[in-house]
Amino acid sequence: MQAMKTHITITRVTENNQQQIDDLCKLRDDLSAHHDDFSPSDRFRNFLLKHMGEETMLVFLMQDGEKAIGYGMAFDVEEHAYMPEWVRRGYVTQFYVDSSYRGQGIGELGLNYIHAWFRSRGLKDAMLNVAIDNEAGNRFWIKQGYVPYATRMKYKIPEE
């Protein structure tokens, strides 16, 4: 692993700052393309604008100088809409580091930021989803101490 760049900053996004929202949407598009999902970021932008500043949502940008190089989104989730046995926990919903910055400790820096936020809220555990075929993602999360917990399955309903 290369030495981590010391000029990386992390900024929590809590208000409608057009440049930050644009940067988040660009990075979200990069993450989606990585997963062969080329859906437009309009829904993501609208979600951010609707929920920006909510106490239970963490959104942040990682920057190298002025360049946005990664972002994360996590939530303090009290209940799950269709799992009554759910207990309050942290949930990492989106996390991305530009490919040219990987392997330099920047992912760990961002994840430490998320974990510190979870701790500050009194959370004891965190969950996330990662695609089975995302080998690099699975390696990263396991290296960070996450362990496989459940298998999420999907079924494509055929048209008649």
ROBANU-67050 format. One record per residue: residue in three letters; z, x, y of N, C-alpha, C in turn. Coordinates in nm, 3 decimals, decimal comma. Each point is the difference from the previous one (the first is absolute). Layout:
BEGIN
+--------+---------+---------+---------+---------+---------+---------+---------+---------+---------+
| residu |    n.pz |    n.px |    n.py |   ca.pz |   ca.px |   ca.py |    c.pz |    c.px |    c.py |
+--------+---------+---------+---------+---------+---------+---------+---------+---------+---------+
|    Ala |       Z |       X |       Y |       Z |       X |       Y |       Z |       X |       Y |
...
+--------+---------+---------+---------+---------+---------+---------+---------+---------+---------+
This chain:
BEGIN
+--------+---------+---------+---------+---------+---------+---------+---------+---------+---------+
| residu |    n.pz |    n.px |    n.py |   ca.pz |   ca.px |   ca.py |    c.pz |    c.px |    c.py |
+--------+---------+---------+---------+---------+---------+---------+---------+---------+---------+
|    Met |   0,000 |   0,085 |  -0,118 |   0,000 |  -0,085 |   0,118 |   0,000 |   0,089 |   0,124 |
|    Gln |  -0,081 |  -0,037 |   0,096 |  -0,004 |   0,073 |   0,126 |   0,124 |  -0,033 |   0,082 |
|    Ala |   0,029 |   0,084 |   0,096 |   0,112 |  -0,027 |   0,090 |  -0,032 |  -0,123 |   0,083 |
|    Met |   0,101 |  -0,084 |   0,020 |  -0,021 |  -0,122 |   0,077 |  -0,024 |   0,035 |   0,147 |
|    Lys |  -0,090 |  -0,070 |   0,059 |  -0,028 |   0,020 |   0,141 |   0,118 |  -0,050 |   0,082 |
|    Thr |   0,047 |   0,080 |   0,092 |   0,120 |  -0,036 |   0,075 |  -0,030 |  -0,085 |   0,122 |
|    His |  -0,124 |  -0,021 |   0,034 |  -0,034 |  -0,077 |   0,118 |  -0,035 |  -0,146 |  -0,033 |
|    Ile |   0,036 |  -0,044 |  -0,118 |  -0,024 |  -0,139 |  -0,039 |   0,111 |  -0,086 |   0,060 |
|    Thr |  -0,039 |  -0,110 |   0,063 |   0,098 |  -0,092 |   0,056 |  -0,011 |  -0,134 |  -0,071 |
|    Ile |   0,111 |  -0,071 |  -0,005 |   0,003 |  -0,136 |  -0,055 |   0,049 |  -0,091 |   0,111 |
|    Thr |  -0,076 |  -0,106 |   0,024 |   0,034 |  -0,095 |   0,105 |   0,007 |  -0,140 |  -0,060 |
|    Arg |   0,115 |  -0,064 |   0,016 |   0,012 |  -0,138 |  -0,044 |  -0,077 |  -0,088 |   0,098 |
|    Val |  -0,081 |  -0,089 |  -0,053 |  -0,081 |  -0,090 |   0,082 |   0,072 |  -0,135 |   0,005 |
|    Thr |   0,044 |  -0,038 |   0,119 |   0,078 |  -0,124 |   0,014 |  -0,056 |  -0,095 |   0,105 |
|    Glu |  -0,106 |   0,039 |   0,065 |  -0,058 |  -0,088 |   0,102 |  -0,151 |   0,010 |  -0,003 |
|    Asn |  -0,065 |  -0,090 |   0,069 |  -0,145 |  -0,007 |   0,001 |  -0,058 |   0,109 |   0,090 |
|    Asn |  -0,010 |   0,120 |  -0,057 |  -0,065 |   0,112 |   0,067 |  -0,140 |   0,010 |  -0,060 |
|    Gln |  -0,102 |  -0,027 |   0,080 |  -0,137 |  -0,010 |  -0,051 |  -0,045 |   0,125 |  -0,077 |
|    Gln |   0,031 |   0,118 |   0,053 |  -0,041 |   0,123 |  -0,067 |   0,068 |   0,013 |  -0,136 |
|    Gln |   0,130 |  -0,029 |  -0,006 |   0,072 |   0,008 |  -0,127 |  -0,053 |  -0,102 |  -0,100 |
|    Ile |  -0,027 |  -0,121 |   0,044 |  -0,053 |  -0,104 |  -0,089 |  -0,138 |   0,043 |  -0,051 |
|    Asp |  -0,084 |   0,053 |   0,088 |  -0,132 |   0,048 |  -0,041 |   0,013 |   0,113 |  -0,103 |
|    Asp |   0,092 |   0,093 |   0,026 |   0,022 |   0,111 |  -0,095 |   0,047 |  -0,054 |  -0,135 |
|    Leu |   0,093 |  -0,095 |   0,001 |   0,049 |  -0,058 |  -0,125 |  -0,114 |  -0,068 |  -0,076 |
|    Cys |  -0,084 |  -0,074 |   0,070 |  -0,112 |  -0,068 |  -0,066 |  -0,100 |   0,098 |  -0,058 |
|    Lys |  -0,027 |   0,108 |   0,072 |  -0,092 |   0,103 |  -0,051 |   0,057 |   0,063 |  -0,127 |
|    Leu |   0,128 |   0,034 |   0,002 |   0,062 |   0,059 |  -0,118 |   0,006 |  -0,100 |  -0,115 |
|    Arg |   0,025 |  -0,127 |   0,030 |   0,001 |  -0,104 |  -0,103 |  -0,139 |  -0,011 |  -0,063 |
|    Asp |  -0,105 |   0,011 |   0,082 |  -0,136 |  -0,003 |  -0,054 |  -0,025 |   0,119 |  -0,092 |
|    Asp |   0,052 |   0,118 |   0,038 |  -0,013 |   0,119 |  -0,086 |   0,073 |  -0,022 |  -0,133 |
|    Leu |   0,119 |  -0,057 |   0,005 |   0,076 |  -0,029 |  -0,122 |  -0,077 |  -0,099 |  -0,087 |
|    Ser |  -0,051 |  -0,105 |   0,062 |  -0,073 |  -0,102 |  -0,076 |  -0,126 |   0,059 |  -0,063 |
|    Ala |  -0,073 |   0,083 |   0,073 |  -0,120 |   0,063 |  -0,054 |   0,035 |   0,089 |  -0,119 |
|    His |   0,115 |   0,066 |   0,007 |   0,047 |   0,084 |  -0,110 |   0,014 |  -0,083 |  -0,128 |
|    His |   0,029 |  -0,129 |   0,016 |   0,016 |  -0,091 |  -0,114 |  -0,123 |  -0,088 |  -0,021 |
|    Asp |  -0,113 |   0,042 |   0,055 |  -0,127 |  -0,075 |  -0,010 |   0,013 |  -0,142 |   0,050 |
|    Asp |   0,083 |  -0,021 |   0,100 |   0,016 |  -0,130 |   0,065 |  -0,051 |   0,017 |   0,142 |
|    Phe |  -0,111 |  -0,063 |   0,029 |  -0,061 |   0,018 |   0,131 |   0,017 |  -0,126 |   0,086 |
|    Ser |   0,109 |  -0,071 |  -0,023 |   0,027 |  -0,120 |   0,080 |   0,033 |   0,041 |   0,143 |
|    Pro |  -0,037 |  -0,084 |   0,096 |   0,028 |   0,035 |   0,140 |   0,150 |   0,000 |   0,029 |
|    Ser |   0,038 |   0,075 |   0,101 |   0,142 |   0,012 |   0,032 |   0,050 |  -0,110 |   0,094 |
|    Asp |  -0,081 |  -0,103 |   0,024 |   0,041 |  -0,108 |   0,091 |   0,130 |  -0,065 |  -0,044 |
|    Arg |   0,014 |  -0,029 |  -0,129 |   0,123 |  -0,063 |  -0,050 |   0,119 |   0,092 |   0,022 |
|    Phe |  -0,020 |   0,128 |  -0,024 |   0,107 |   0,098 |   0,020 |   0,040 |   0,004 |   0,148 |
|    Arg |  -0,099 |   0,007 |   0,088 |   0,026 |   0,001 |   0,145 |   0,076 |  -0,126 |   0,041 |
|    Asn |  -0,046 |  -0,116 |  -0,046 |   0,067 |  -0,125 |   0,036 |   0,143 |  -0,005 |  -0,054 |
|    Phe |   0,020 |   0,052 |  -0,121 |   0,135 |   0,005 |  -0,057 |   0,090 |   0,087 |   0,088 |
|    Leu |  -0,049 |   0,117 |   0,036 |   0,078 |   0,089 |   0,086 |   0,037 |  -0,068 |   0,132 |
|    Leu |  -0,098 |  -0,060 |   0,063 |   0,024 |  -0,063 |   0,130 |   0,100 |  -0,115 |  -0,011 |
|    Lys |  -0,009 |  -0,073 |  -0,111 |   0,090 |  -0,114 |  -0,020 |   0,144 |   0,044 |  -0,026 |
|    His |   0,017 |   0,109 |  -0,076 |   0,133 |   0,040 |  -0,046 |   0,056 |   0,124 |   0,070 |
|    Met |  -0,076 |   0,056 |   0,094 |   0,042 |   0,123 |   0,067 |   0,140 |  -0,014 |   0,060 |
|    Gly |   0,084 |   0,099 |  -0,028 |   0,133 |   0,002 |   0,056 |   0,105 |  -0,075 |  -0,080 |
|    Glu |  -0,039 |  -0,064 |  -0,111 |   0,099 |  -0,070 |  -0,082 |   0,098 |   0,101 |  -0,059 |
|    Glu |   0,124 |  -0,037 |  -0,002 |   0,107 |   0,089 |  -0,044 |  -0,018 |   0,048 |  -0,145 |
|    Thr |  -0,054 |  -0,085 |  -0,085 |  -0,008 |   0,033 |  -0,143 |  -0,131 |   0,071 |  -0,038 |
|    Met |  -0,082 |   0,035 |   0,098 |  -0,128 |   0,068 |  -0,027 |   0,000 |   0,138 |   0,066 |
|    Leu |  -0,036 |   0,100 |  -0,078 |  -0,018 |   0,136 |   0,051 |  -0,148 |   0,034 |  -0,007 |
|    Val |  -0,058 |   0,035 |   0,114 |  -0,138 |   0,048 |   0,007 |   0,005 |   0,129 |   0,081 |
|    Phe |  -0,063 |   0,105 |  -0,053 |   0,000 |   0,125 |   0,074 |  -0,132 |   0,074 |  -0,017 |
|    Leu |  -0,028 |   0,084 |   0,099 |  -0,116 |   0,089 |   0,000 |   0,047 |   0,144 |  -0,015 |
|    Met |  -0,073 |   0,078 |  -0,077 |   0,021 |   0,145 |  -0,005 |  -0,118 |   0,061 |   0,074 |
|    Gln |   0,030 |   0,096 |   0,089 |  -0,105 |   0,059 |   0,082 |   0,010 |   0,152 |   0,001 |
|    Asp |  -0,116 |   0,062 |   0,005 |  -0,012 |   0,143 |   0,021 |  -0,055 |   0,013 |   0,142 |
|    Gly |   0,089 |   0,024 |   0,095 |  -0,039 |  -0,006 |   0,141 |  -0,035 |  -0,143 |   0,034 |
|    Glu |  -0,123 |  -0,022 |   0,044 |  -0,045 |  -0,136 |   0,034 |  -0,070 |  -0,069 |  -0,117 |
|    Lys |  -0,026 |   0,075 |  -0,107 |  -0,076 |  -0,054 |  -0,113 |   0,091 |  -0,075 |  -0,097 |
|    Ala |  -0,031 |  -0,127 |  -0,025 |   0,073 |  -0,080 |  -0,099 |  -0,043 |   0,046 |  -0,139 |
|    Ile |   0,097 |   0,043 |  -0,081 |  -0,032 |   0,057 |  -0,132 |   0,063 |  -0,078 |  -0,115 |
|    Gly |   0,084 |  -0,098 |   0,032 |   0,061 |  -0,079 |  -0,106 |   0,085 |  -0,111 |   0,058 |
|    Tyr |   0,039 |  -0,090 |  -0,088 |   0,085 |  -0,109 |   0,043 |   0,077 |  -0,055 |  -0,118 |
|    Gly |   0,099 |  -0,078 |   0,031 |   0,076 |  -0,068 |  -0,103 |   0,045 |  -0,136 |   0,049 |
|    Met |   0,021 |  -0,088 |  -0,095 |   0,052 |  -0,133 |   0,029 |   0,097 |  -0,035 |  -0,111 |
|    Ala |   0,121 |  -0,041 |   0,040 |   0,102 |  -0,035 |  -0,097 |   0,080 |  -0,118 |   0,054 |
|    Phe |   0,066 |  -0,068 |  -0,091 |   0,076 |  -0,119 |   0,036 |   0,138 |   0,000 |  -0,065 |
|    Asp |   0,093 |  -0,061 |   0,066 |   0,131 |  -0,034 |  -0,054 |  -0,016 |  -0,144 |  -0,047 |
|    Val |  -0,010 |  -0,019 |  -0,132 |  -0,034 |  -0,130 |  -0,055 |   0,124 |  -0,067 |  -0,058 |
|    Glu |   0,036 |  -0,113 |   0,057 |   0,117 |  -0,075 |  -0,043 |  -0,026 |  -0,079 |  -0,128 |
|    Glu |  -0,118 |  -0,064 |  -0,007 |  -0,033 |  -0,080 |  -0,117 |  -0,150 |   0,004 |  -0,024 |
|    His |  -0,038 |  -0,029 |  -0,122 |  -0,140 |  -0,005 |  -0,039 |  -0,037 |  -0,146 |  -0,018 |
|    Ala |  -0,112 |  -0,039 |   0,054 |  -0,039 |  -0,141 |   0,004 |   0,001 |  -0,068 |  -0,137 |
|    Tyr |  -0,039 |   0,072 |  -0,106 |  -0,005 |  -0,065 |  -0,130 |   0,074 |   0,078 |  -0,108 |
|    Met |   0,103 |   0,070 |   0,038 |   0,088 |   0,066 |  -0,095 |   0,145 |  -0,024 |   0,042 |
|    Pro |   0,059 |  -0,110 |  -0,046 |   0,135 |  -0,033 |   0,047 |   0,106 |   0,104 |  -0,036 |
|    Glu |  -0,027 |   0,082 |  -0,101 |   0,097 |   0,102 |  -0,040 |  -0,005 |   0,125 |   0,088 |
|    Trp |  -0,094 |   0,004 |   0,091 |  -0,018 |   0,115 |   0,089 |   0,127 |   0,027 |   0,080 |
|    Val |   0,034 |   0,127 |   0,015 |   0,110 |   0,039 |   0,087 |  -0,058 |   0,079 |   0,117 |
|    Arg |   0,072 |   0,005 |   0,108 |  -0,046 |   0,070 |   0,120 |  -0,031 |   0,146 |  -0,033 |
|    Arg |  -0,114 |   0,047 |   0,047 |  -0,039 |   0,139 |  -0,023 |  -0,106 |   0,042 |   0,100 |
|    Gly |  -0,023 |   0,130 |   0,001 |  -0,108 |   0,054 |   0,083 |  -0,132 |  -0,013 |  -0,075 |
|    Tyr |  -0,105 |  -0,021 |   0,075 |  -0,131 |  -0,012 |  -0,062 |  -0,102 |   0,076 |   0,083 |
|    Val |  -0,061 |   0,101 |  -0,058 |  -0,106 |   0,077 |   0,065 |  -0,130 |  -0,073 |  -0,030 |
|    Thr |  -0,065 |  -0,051 |   0,103 |  -0,122 |  -0,078 |  -0,024 |  -0,128 |   0,078 |   0,024 |
|    Gln |   0,003 |   0,093 |   0,096 |  -0,118 |   0,083 |   0,025 |   0,049 |   0,138 |   0,039 |
|    Phe |  -0,072 |   0,101 |  -0,051 |   0,036 |   0,138 |   0,030 |  -0,125 |   0,084 |  -0,018 |
|    Tyr |  -0,035 |   0,078 |   0,102 |  -0,125 |   0,076 |  -0,007 |   0,011 |   0,127 |   0,082 |
|    Val |  -0,053 |   0,108 |  -0,056 |  -0,015 |   0,128 |   0,070 |  -0,146 |   0,041 |  -0,015 |
|    Asp |  -0,064 |   0,036 |   0,110 |  -0,139 |   0,046 |   0,000 |  -0,016 |   0,110 |  -0,104 |
|    Ser |  -0,110 |  -0,005 |  -0,075 |  -0,020 |   0,094 |  -0,110 |   0,004 |   0,146 |   0,043 |
|    Ser |  -0,041 |   0,030 |   0,123 |   0,001 |   0,140 |   0,045 |   0,141 |   0,049 |   0,030 |
|    Tyr |   0,098 |  -0,088 |  -0,001 |   0,139 |   0,037 |   0,028 |   0,089 |  -0,008 |  -0,123 |
|    Arg |  -0,058 |  -0,036 |  -0,114 |   0,082 |  -0,013 |  -0,120 |   0,039 |   0,136 |  -0,055 |
|    Gly |   0,109 |   0,005 |  -0,074 |   0,046 |   0,124 |  -0,061 |   0,071 |   0,092 |   0,098 |
|    Gln |   0,037 |  -0,051 |   0,117 |   0,066 |   0,081 |   0,103 |   0,141 |  -0,052 |   0,032 |
|    Gly |   0,049 |  -0,095 |  -0,078 |   0,134 |  -0,053 |   0,022 |   0,005 |  -0,116 |   0,098 |
|    Ile |  -0,115 |  -0,044 |   0,048 |  -0,003 |  -0,107 |   0,099 |   0,034 |  -0,135 |  -0,063 |
|    Gly |  -0,045 |  -0,022 |  -0,122 |   0,037 |  -0,123 |  -0,070 |   0,150 |  -0,010 |  -0,018 |
|    Glu |   0,061 |   0,112 |  -0,040 |   0,146 |   0,003 |  -0,018 |   0,071 |  -0,027 |   0,133 |
|    Leu |  -0,054 |   0,055 |   0,109 |   0,057 |  -0,022 |   0,133 |  -0,001 |  -0,150 |   0,034 |
|    Gly |  -0,113 |  -0,064 |  -0,022 |  -0,011 |  -0,144 |   0,027 |   0,091 |  -0,082 |  -0,091 |
|    Leu |   0,006 |   0,037 |  -0,127 |   0,084 |  -0,074 |  -0,093 |   0,148 |   0,019 |   0,033 |
|    Asn |   0,038 |   0,119 |   0,044 |   0,139 |   0,021 |   0,044 |   0,034 |  -0,089 |   0,118 |
|    Tyr |  -0,097 |  -0,022 |   0,087 |   0,019 |  -0,089 |   0,115 |   0,028 |  -0,143 |  -0,048 |
|    Ile |  -0,079 |  -0,044 |  -0,098 |   0,021 |  -0,134 |  -0,058 |   0,137 |  -0,008 |  -0,065 |
|    His |   0,034 |   0,100 |  -0,082 |   0,129 |  -0,003 |  -0,071 |   0,117 |   0,001 |   0,098 |
|    Ala |  -0,011 |   0,073 |   0,109 |   0,106 |   0,001 |   0,101 |   0,015 |  -0,138 |   0,063 |
|    Trp |  -0,112 |  -0,068 |   0,024 |   0,005 |  -0,135 |   0,054 |   0,066 |  -0,095 |  -0,099 |
|    Phe |  -0,038 |   0,012 |  -0,128 |   0,064 |  -0,083 |  -0,104 |   0,151 |   0,024 |  -0,002 |
|    Arg |   0,041 |   0,127 |   0,001 |   0,144 |   0,033 |  -0,001 |   0,071 |  -0,059 |   0,121 |
|    Ser |  -0,064 |   0,008 |   0,116 |   0,062 |  -0,051 |   0,123 |   0,022 |  -0,151 |  -0,008 |
|    Arg |  -0,073 |  -0,066 |  -0,086 |   0,011 |  -0,145 |  -0,017 |   0,090 |  -0,035 |  -0,119 |
|    Gly |   0,056 |   0,101 |  -0,065 |   0,091 |  -0,024 |  -0,112 |  -0,068 |  -0,031 |  -0,131 |
|    Leu |  -0,129 |   0,031 |  -0,011 |  -0,073 |  -0,028 |  -0,124 |   0,029 |   0,107 |  -0,105 |
|    Lys |   0,003 |  -0,042 |  -0,125 |   0,037 |   0,090 |  -0,110 |  -0,119 |   0,039 |  -0,087 |
|    Asp |  -0,108 |  -0,075 |   0,006 |  -0,118 |   0,038 |  -0,079 |  -0,127 |  -0,047 |   0,069 |
|    Ala |  -0,110 |   0,056 |  -0,045 |  -0,130 |  -0,031 |   0,060 |  -0,103 |  -0,017 |  -0,110 |
|    Met |  -0,101 |  -0,080 |   0,032 |  -0,109 |  -0,025 |  -0,095 |  -0,133 |   0,014 |   0,073 |
|    Leu |  -0,104 |   0,013 |  -0,080 |  -0,136 |   0,003 |   0,053 |  -0,096 |  -0,031 |  -0,114 |
|    Asn |  -0,123 |  -0,025 |   0,035 |  -0,108 |  -0,016 |  -0,098 |  -0,094 |   0,118 |   0,015 |
|    Val |  -0,048 |   0,051 |  -0,112 |  -0,102 |   0,104 |   0,002 |  -0,096 |  -0,031 |  -0,115 |
|    Ala |  -0,129 |   0,013 |   0,026 |  -0,101 |  -0,031 |  -0,101 |   0,013 |   0,094 |  -0,120 |
|    Ile |  -0,016 |  -0,055 |  -0,118 |   0,011 |   0,078 |  -0,123 |  -0,098 |   0,117 |  -0,001 |
|    Asp |  -0,122 |  -0,024 |   0,052 |  -0,101 |   0,105 |  -0,004 |   0,004 |   0,094 |   0,121 |
|    Asn |   0,100 |  -0,014 |   0,085 |   0,016 |   0,088 |   0,116 |   0,086 |   0,119 |  -0,044 |
|    Glu |  -0,064 |   0,095 |  -0,066 |   0,073 |   0,113 |  -0,058 |   0,075 |   0,081 |   0,105 |
|    Ala |  -0,065 |   0,029 |   0,112 |   0,066 |   0,079 |   0,106 |   0,119 |  -0,077 |   0,056 |
|    Gly |  -0,019 |  -0,129 |   0,023 |   0,109 |  -0,082 |   0,051 |   0,117 |  -0,006 |  -0,096 |
|    Asn |  -0,028 |  -0,020 |  -0,127 |   0,106 |  -0,004 |  -0,101 |   0,075 |   0,132 |  -0,006 |
|    Arg |  -0,074 |   0,112 |   0,004 |   0,066 |   0,132 |  -0,001 |   0,092 |   0,015 |   0,121 |
|    Phe |  -0,049 |  -0,040 |   0,118 |   0,080 |   0,011 |   0,122 |   0,129 |  -0,081 |  -0,013 |
|    Trp |  -0,012 |  -0,126 |  -0,038 |   0,118 |  -0,086 |  -0,005 |   0,101 |   0,047 |  -0,104 |
|    Ile |  -0,048 |   0,043 |  -0,115 |   0,091 |   0,050 |  -0,104 |   0,068 |   0,128 |   0,048 |
|    Lys |  -0,075 |   0,088 |   0,066 |   0,058 |   0,122 |   0,056 |   0,111 |  -0,032 |   0,100 |
|    Gln |  -0,013 |  -0,113 |   0,069 |   0,099 |  -0,040 |   0,100 |   0,120 |  -0,073 |  -0,061 |
|    Gly |   0,000 |  -0,016 |  -0,132 |   0,114 |  -0,062 |  -0,067 |  -0,019 |  -0,146 |  -0,037 |
|    Tyr |  -0,115 |  -0,057 |   0,028 |  -0,027 |  -0,137 |  -0,042 |  -0,036 |   0,001 |  -0,148 |
|    Val |   0,042 |  -0,103 |  -0,071 |  -0,028 |  -0,008 |  -0,144 |  -0,072 |  -0,132 |  -0,029 |
|    Pro |  -0,088 |   0,002 |  -0,098 |  -0,065 |  -0,126 |  -0,038 |   0,106 |  -0,104 |  -0,036 |
|    Tyr |  -0,021 |  -0,121 |   0,049 |   0,101 |  -0,104 |  -0,013 |  -0,056 |  -0,125 |  -0,068 |
|    Ala |  -0,121 |  -0,038 |   0,036 |  -0,062 |  -0,119 |  -0,057 |  -0,151 |   0,019 |   0,007 |
|    Thr |  -0,071 |  -0,076 |  -0,077 |  -0,145 |   0,001 |   0,007 |  -0,045 |  -0,128 |   0,066 |
|    Arg |  -0,078 |   0,013 |   0,103 |  -0,056 |  -0,115 |   0,070 |  -0,139 |  -0,021 |  -0,057 |
|    Met |  -0,029 |  -0,121 |  -0,043 |  -0,128 |  -0,028 |  -0,064 |  -0,081 |  -0,099 |   0,084 |
|    Lys |  -0,132 |   0,007 |  -0,019 |  -0,089 |  -0,085 |   0,077 |  -0,103 |  -0,059 |  -0,096 |
|    Tyr |  -0,042 |  -0,120 |   0,028 |  -0,100 |  -0,069 |  -0,080 |  -0,103 |  -0,060 |   0,095 |
|    Lys |  -0,125 |   0,026 |  -0,027 |  -0,108 |  -0,056 |   0,080 |  -0,041 |  -0,133 |  -0,063 |
|    Ile |   0,020 |  -0,109 |   0,071 |  -0,032 |  -0,133 |  -0,052 |  -0,151 |  -0,022 |   0,010 |
|    Pro |  -0,063 |  -0,019 |  -0,115 |  -0,146 |  -0,015 |   0,001 |  -0,042 |  -0,133 |   0,061 |
|    Glu |  -0,113 |   0,003 |   0,066 |  -0,056 |  -0,124 |   0,055 |  -0,060 |  -0,078 |  -0,115 |
|    Glu |   0,004 |  -0,132 |   0,010 |  -0,058 |  -0,084 |  -0,108 |  -0,146 |  -0,022 |   0,022 |
+--------+---------+---------+---------+---------+---------+---------+---------+---------+---------+
